[in-house]
Amino acid sequence: MNLKINFKIKPVLDYILVILVTSLAITSGLIALPLTEKISERTTFDLLTKDEYYSSAEYYLSLETTDLKEVEETRNILFKRLNSFGVEKVSIQKIGQDSTTTTLRIVVNTTRELGFVRELIINKYDFKIVEKKEDVDFFENEDPYAYLYPDNYNDTEWDSSNFRNVHITELRTTDNSYSNFAIFKPWPNKQTAFNKFLDNHKGDYVGVSTDGSVMPYLVPLEGDNLFAVPLPVEDETQVEAISILYNSGHIPINYSMIEENRLDPQTINIDHIKISIALFVSLILVYLIILLTKNATLEMLSIPFLATLLTLSIYISVLKFLNIPVDTFLLPIIGIIIATLIKIVSANDDSVFYIEGAFLVTLSVILLFGYGYIEILASHLFPLIVLSKLSLIISAWYINKVKRI
């Protein structure tokens, strides 16, 4: 008697995948729901909002110029610094002018540390390369900090205008540990002359003079002409601030801070729990209206509806799992944009490439040239476009498999 076992692996795999997708959808949906931090005493799934992390301050600067072009250039560089640092809201206004000076008022509202914000504002950070004076000996000098004083150095022809950027990275030191270094990269047409400058100072001290202090650098006797000056800082945020100061541009005039004050933080407080419920109910009502009033079948609407729920639930679950702080007032905007995009894409199969391409190009332009909350919104939407595309594919496959089962 022969027994024939008619076993097919593909249906079994389909069942397993359907179960996995169902589990993923239910799990992410439960985690994304409001107040799910009460599900477990061991693990919290609470959404980390930025509301309580905001602080605000105002700074008054006195610029030693009345030239409109110089004032505007200074304003632009200060704004570029604060925007690069991730300050959510910045306002820079000219509030006064006399015969020799101009006064700027800078107001910031941010979750970033105000101490670093202040440093980005008050430091001009216009650097130049200096060389040690011949009659100065750092080793025999009674002052152990003599190598930091600009008076012990002579100016050279090399200043910030000769360098295209300053790259800060970690390099291996002589004791096999790693430390932060500022690598000064001259413009291509200046590279040969700068290499010659370093060759002439092999074994001697040169330095980078910035705002009244010098970072010394002993030019090695051997090796390539990589001008990498060690930074005496390890804090990542401080390194970020120094990189921004070096690469934000040349401020053409001198200035000083004349006043600074702490202000009450400006936050847009919304109840994200009620908003989440309202968005879910609105989504259901919209699809019901489309189903009842337009020539659309339940199957046609089920795919974008499921994809929208899957995209938003995974997005919020990731925010909760990774403790990524988020501005709550951006959540409904993100939800509406993603729900609309998924519906448009699902209803226009022939134009999917153009729709998604135009949206990605728009987000890329915003990320490159935008600032503040617009840039933050674009940074959230960019990965969500990819996630929504995957959700549409998974939803179509899932509904097709469930129908056959």
C-alpha positions in Angstrom: 0.0 0.0 0.0 1.6 3.3 -1.1 0.8 6.5 0.7 1.1 9.6 -1.3 1.6 12.8 0.6 0.5 15.8 -1.4 2.3 18.5 0.5 2.7 22.0 -1.0 5.1 24.4 0.6 3.7 27.6 -1.0 0.3 27.6 0.6 1.9 26.9 4.0 4.3 29.9 3.5 1.3 32.0 2.5 -0.5 31.2 5.7 2.6 31.9 7.8 3.2 35.3 6.0 -0.5 36.2 6.4 -0.2 35.4 10.2 3.0 37.5 10.5 1.5 40.5 8.7 -1.6 40.3 10.8 0.5 40.1 14.0 2.6 43.1 12.8 -0.5 45.1 12.0 -2.2 44.3 15.3 0.9 44.8 17.4 1.9 48.1 15.8 -1.7 49.3 16.0 -2.0 48.5 19.7 1.3 50.3 20.5 0.4 53.3 18.4 -2.9 53.7 20.2 -3.0 56.5 22.8 -2.4 55.5 26.5 -0.9 52.1 25.6 1.8 52.8 28.3 -0.7 51.2 30.6 -0.5 47.8 28.8 2.6 46.7 30.6 4.3 47.7 33.8 7.7 46.7 32.5 7.7 48.5 29.1 6.3 51.9 28.4 4.9 52.9 25.1 4.3 56.5 25.8 4.8 59.1 23.0 7.7 61.4 23.9 6.6 64.9 23.0 8.8 68.0 22.8 6.4 70.3 24.7 8.2 70.4 28.0 11.7 70.6 26.5 11.3 74.0 24.9 13.1 77.1 26.2 13.3 80.6 24.8 15.6 83.6 25.0 16.4 86.9 23.4 19.8 88.4 22.6 20.7 92.0 21.6 23.8 92.4 19.5 25.6 95.7 18.7 27.1 95.6 15.2 30.0 98.0 14.5 28.5 99.1 11.2 25.6 100.9 9.6 26.1 99.4 6.1 22.9 97.6 5.1 24.8 94.9 3.1 27.1 94.1 6.0 24.2 94.0 8.5 22.2 91.6 6.2 25.2 89.4 5.6 25.8 89.1 9.4 22.1 88.4 9.9 22.1 85.6 7.3 25.2 83.9 8.8 23.7 84.0 12.3 20.5 82.6 11.0 22.4 79.9 9.1 24.2 78.9 12.3 21.1 78.5 14.3 19.2 76.7 11.6 22.1 74.3 11.1 22.0 73.6 14.9 18.4 72.6 14.7 16.8 75.6 16.4 13.1 75.3 15.7 12.1 78.9 15.7 14.4 81.9 15.0 13.6 85.6 14.6 16.4 88.2 13.8 15.3 91.8 13.5 17.1 95.1 13.2 15.6 97.3 15.9 17.9 100.3 16.1 20.7 102.2 14.5 22.9 105.3 15.3 25.8 106.9 13.5 28.2 104.0 14.0 26.3 100.9 15.2 23.3 98.8 14.4 21.4 96.8 17.0 19.9 93.3 16.2 17.4 91.4 18.4 17.5 87.6 18.1 14.7 85.6 19.6 15.0 81.8 19.7 12.5 79.1 20.8 14.1 75.7 20.8 14.6 72.3 22.4 18.3 72.6 21.9 20.5 73.7 24.9 20.6 77.5 25.2 24.2 77.5 26.3 25.3 76.3 22.8 22.8 78.6 21.1 24.4 81.5 22.9 27.9 80.4 21.8 26.7 80.2 18.2 25.5 83.8 18.5 28.3 85.6 20.4 31.3 84.0 18.7 32.4 85.6 15.4 34.8 82.6 14.8 36.8 84.3 12.1 40.0 82.1 12.1 43.5 82.6 10.7 46.7 80.6 10.7 49.5 82.0 12.8 53.2 80.9 13.3 55.2 80.9 16.5 57.5 83.9 17.1 61.2 83.0 16.8 62.0 84.4 20.3 59.3 82.4 22.1 60.0 79.1 23.7 56.9 77.3 25.0 58.9 74.8 27.0 61.1 77.3 28.9 58.2 79.8 29.5 57.0 80.1 33.1 53.4 80.3 31.9 52.1 76.8 31.1 49.4 78.3 28.9 51.8 80.5 26.8 51.0 78.4 23.7 47.4 79.6 23.8 48.1 83.4 23.6 47.9 85.2 20.3 50.7 87.5 21.4 53.2 84.6 21.0 52.4 84.2 17.3 52.9 86.1 14.1 50.1 86.4 11.5 50.5 84.7 8.2 48.7 85.2 4.8 46.4 82.3 5.6 42.9 83.1 6.9 39.4 81.7 6.6 39.0 82.9 3.0 41.7 80.4 1.9 39.8 77.3 3.1 36.7 75.8 1.5 35.7 74.0 4.7 36.8 72.6 8.0 35.9 68.9 8.5 35.8 67.7 12.1 36.2 64.0 12.6 37.8 61.4 14.9 41.3 60.3 14.2 43.7 57.9 15.9 46.2 59.5 18.2 49.7 58.3 19.1 48.4 56.3 22.1 46.0 54.4 19.8 43.0 56.2 21.2 40.6 58.4 19.2 40.2 62.1 19.5 38.4 64.9 17.6 40.4 66.8 15.0 39.6 69.8 12.8 40.9 69.2 9.3 41.4 72.4 7.3 40.9 71.9 3.6 42.1 74.8 1.4 40.6 75.6 -2.0 42.1 73.5 -4.8 44.0 76.5 -6.3 45.5 77.1 -2.8 46.5 73.5 -2.0 50.0 73.7 -3.5 50.9 76.9 -1.7 49.5 75.7 1.6 51.6 72.5 1.3 54.7 74.6 0.8 53.7 76.7 3.8 53.6 73.5 6.0 56.8 72.2 4.5 58.6 75.4 5.6 57.3 74.9 9.1 58.1 71.2 9.7 59.0 70.7 13.3 57.7 74.1 14.3 54.6 75.3 16.0 51.8 77.0 14.1 48.3 77.5 15.2 44.7 78.5 14.5 43.8 81.8 16.0 40.1 82.3 16.8 38.4 84.9 18.9 41.4 85.7 21.0 42.9 82.2 21.6 45.1 79.9 19.6 44.8 76.1 19.0 48.5 75.1 18.6 49.7 72.6 16.0 53.1 71.0 15.8 53.8 70.4 12.1 55.2 66.8 11.9 58.6 66.3 10.4 57.3 63.4 8.3 54.0 62.4 6.7 51.5 64.1 4.4 50.5 67.7 4.7 47.2 67.0 6.4 46.5 70.0 8.6 44.5 68.3 11.4 44.4 70.4 14.6 43.3 68.5 17.7 40.2 69.8 19.5 40.1 69.7 23.3 36.4 68.7 23.4 34.7 65.3 23.5 31.0 66.3 23.9 29.2 65.6 20.6 27.0 68.7 20.8 30.0 70.9 21.4 31.7 69.3 18.4 28.6 70.0 16.3 28.6 73.6 17.4 32.3 74.1 16.6 31.8 72.6 13.2 28.9 75.0 12.5 31.0 78.0 13.6 33.8 77.0 11.3 31.7 76.4 8.3 28.9 79.0 8.5 30.7 81.8 6.7 32.7 84.9 7.3 31.0 87.7 9.4 32.4 90.9 7.8 32.2 93.1 10.9 32.9 93.0 14.7 30.0 92.9 17.1 29.2 92.3 20.8 26.3 91.2 22.9 24.8 93.9 25.0 21.9 92.1 26.6 20.3 88.7 26.9 17.0 87.6 28.6 15.2 84.4 29.2 11.6 84.3 27.8 8.6 82.1 28.4 8.7 79.2 25.9 6.3 79.4 23.0 4.7 76.0 22.4 1.7 74.8 20.4 0.0 72.5 22.9 -2.6 70.1 21.5 -4.2 66.9 23.0 -2.5 64.3 20.8 -4.8 61.6 22.2 -8.0 63.4 21.1 -6.4 64.3 17.8 -5.5 60.6 17.2 -9.0 59.5 17.8 -10.4 62.3 15.6 -8.1 61.4 12.8 -9.1 57.7 12.9 -12.8 58.5 13.0 -12.3 61.0 10.1 -10.4 58.5 8.0 -13.3 56.0 8.4 -15.9 58.6 7.5 -14.0 59.8 4.5 -13.7 56.2 3.1 -17.4 55.5 3.9 -18.4 58.7 2.0 -16.2 57.7 -1.0 -17.7 54.2 -0.9 -21.3 55.5 -0.9 -21.0 58.4 -3.3 -18.4 57.3 -5.8 -18.0 54.5 -8.2 -15.6 52.6 -5.9 -15.8 49.0 -4.6 -15.0 47.9 -1.1 -12.0 46.0 -2.4 -10.6 49.1 -4.1 -10.9 51.2 -0.9 -9.7 48.5 1.5 -6.1 48.6 0.1 -5.3 52.3 0.7 -7.3 52.2 4.0 -5.2 49.4 5.3 -2.0 50.9 4.0 -2.8 54.2 5.7 -3.4 52.5 9.1 -0.3 50.3 8.7 1.9 53.3 7.8 0.8 55.6 10.6 0.7 52.8 13.2 4.3 51.7 12.4 5.4 55.3 12.3 4.0 56.1 15.8 5.3 52.8 17.1 8.8 53.6 16.0 8.6 57.0 17.6 7.5 55.3 20.9 10.1 52.5 20.8 13.0 54.7 20.0 11.9 57.6 22.3 12.1 60.1 19.4 10.7 63.4 20.7 8.1 64.9 18.3 6.2 68.1 18.1 2.6 67.0 18.7 1.0 69.7 16.5 2.9 68.1 13.5 1.3 64.7 14.0 -2.1 65.6 12.5 -0.5 67.3 9.6 1.7 64.2 8.9 -1.4 62.0 9.2 -3.4 64.0 6.8 -0.6 64.3 4.2 0.2 60.6 4.3 -3.5 59.5 4.1 -4.0 61.9 1.1 -0.9 60.7 -0.7 -1.7 57.0 -0.3 -5.3 57.6 -1.6 -4.0 59.6 -4.6 -1.3 57.0 -5.4 -3.7 54.1 -5.1 -6.2 55.7 -7.4 -3.7 56.7 -10.1 -1.7 53.6 -11.0 -0.6 55.1 -14.3 0.9 58.2 -12.7 2.5 56.7 -9.5 6.0 57.4 -10.7 5.3 61.1 -11.4 3.3 61.7 -8.2 5.9 60.0 -5.9 8.8 61.5 -7.8 7.4 65.1 -7.5 6.7 64.6 -3.8 10.2 63.3 -3.1 11.8 66.2 -5.1 9.7 68.7 -3.2 10.8 67.2 0.2 14.4 67.1 -1.0 14.3 70.9 -1.8 12.7 71.6 1.6 15.4 69.6 3.4 18.1 71.5 1.5 16.7 75.0 1.7 14.0 74.9 4.3 14.3 75.8 8.0 12.5 75.4 11.3 9.3 73.4 11.5 9.0 73.0 7.7 12.3 71.2 7.6 11.4 69.0 10.6 8.1 68.1 8.8 10.0 67.2 5.7 12.4 65.0 7.6 9.5 63.0 9.0 7.7 62.7 5.7 10.7 61.5 3.7 11.0 58.0 5.3 7.2 57.8 5.5 7.0 58.0 1.7 9.0 54.8 1.5 7.1 53.2 4.3 3.7 54.1 2.6 4.9 52.5 -0.6 5.8 49.3 1.2 2.5 49.4 3.0 0.6 49.7 -0.2 2.4 46.6 -1.7 1.9 44.6 1.5 -1.8 45.6 1.8 -2.5 44.6 -1.8 -0.8 41.3 -1.3 -2.5 40.7 2.1 -6.0 41.4 0.9 -5.5 39.2 -2.2 -4.2 36.3 0.0 -7.0 36.7 2.6 -9.6 36.5 -0.2 -8.2 33.2 -1.5 -8.0 31.7 2.0 
